[in-house]
Amino acid sequence: MAITVRKATEADIDIIAQALLESSRGGKKIGLFDLVFNTSDNEALLDNLKRLSLTNTKSYCHFSNFFIALSDGALAGTICGYEPRIATHEIFSKALEEIGFDETYHERIAAYLLCEGEVDNKTFVLDFMLIKPEFKSLDVFKELIGKSMLTARLKGYRKVQTAIEIGSVENEMIYKKLGFSVIDEKRSEYYKEQFDRAGIMRLQMIL
């Protein structure tokens, strides 16, 4: 099985939208984007996420931040790697505005904001990873994350972080196998009430 990783293009918006939706839900009934767009209709969500990945405003959901993994030429998975000093929450709000959504979503994601960790400007962030079930192997994860970290190094970063929900044992084990360590956890009863998860854990690797 030959695994290659390349930068995403506009032609990859289907898997990118799927990654945004599935990774934000993480097996839950609702995820972050259900609340941002105030709907749990998959078709509507995927359509909005495709539009969000193509905005002129380059938020962390923009296709240009994603890498695509291919296994013997077949689409195997994707991951987002972005610079939080550039792709800020303000930029995300601007991208949403571009596709017709206002900032009222802040109220709906209050539980998430309570558990979100602070990221400094010297840190590169990984998010929205999706590996297709038939390609789930440590090798695919390793290649996707490795390519992301190479990009981070080339941009001058020395720290890479990711965030997962507390209790996401499989993802936690994968990141730890690849050299990440837990740096903190934020728990909230409000988060548990809304998402049925204890909160958010951050993991980091020094490059």
Helices and strands as residue ranges (DSSP letters): E 3-7, G 10-12, H 13-25, H 32-36, H 42-53, G 63-65, E 66-71, E 74-82, H 89-98, H 105-108, H 110-115, E 123-131, G 133-135, H 138-154, E 159-165, H 169-177, E 181-187, H 189-195, E 199-206
